[in-house]
Amino acid sequence: MNIDKKLGPLSLRIWGLILNFIANFVALYGAAQFFKGNTGPGLMILGIIITIACILILAIPQK
């Protein structure tokens, strides 16, 4: 998979970083809501899973 390929104005690697920032926010927001007792851990877990997937995909070195 070539993650340095252009997709619109940015490369896939940059889009992945943007997705990672959003997933980090979702994980932190889910954690805050979970510890306040407003929701279950689902939102936090979803953010963590997406963050880990982004890190694993974006860690592929450039060829």
N, C-alpha and C positions, 0 to 999 in steps of 0.2 A: 504494500500500500504506500503510495507516494503522498505523504502528508504535507509536502512543500508545494503541491500543485495549487494554482490560483483558483479560487472559487469566489467570483465577484471581485470586489476591490482588495480582498485579503486572501492570504493562503490558508489552507486547512489547519495548519499549526496555530495560527493566530485565532481562528475561530474556535479551536480547541481550548486555547487559553481563556477566551471569553466565556466559554461554557464552564470551564473550571472555576472561574470567579463566581459565576452564578450558582454553581453547585456548592461552593464554599459558603455563600450567603444562605442557601437553603438549609445546609447542615447546621449552621450556627443559629438560624432562626428556629429551626425545628428543635434544637437543643434547648434554647431559651423557653420555648413554649412547653416543652416536655417537663423541664424542671420547675416551671411555674405551676404545672398541673393542669394546663389548659387542653393539651392534646396527648395522644400516644406518641410512641417513638418512631412512627412511620416516616414522617417528613425528615427527621434527622438521619435515619438509616438510608433513605433515598439519596439525600445529599452526599452522604459518605460514600455510597456505592458509586455514584457518578464521579465524584472526586477521584476515587481510586482508579476508575476506568480511564479518566482523562490523564492521570499521571502515567499509567502504564502505556497508553498509546503515545503520548507526547514524549516519552523517554526514548523513543526509537531514534537512533542517530541519523543525521542527514547523510545521504549517499553521495 
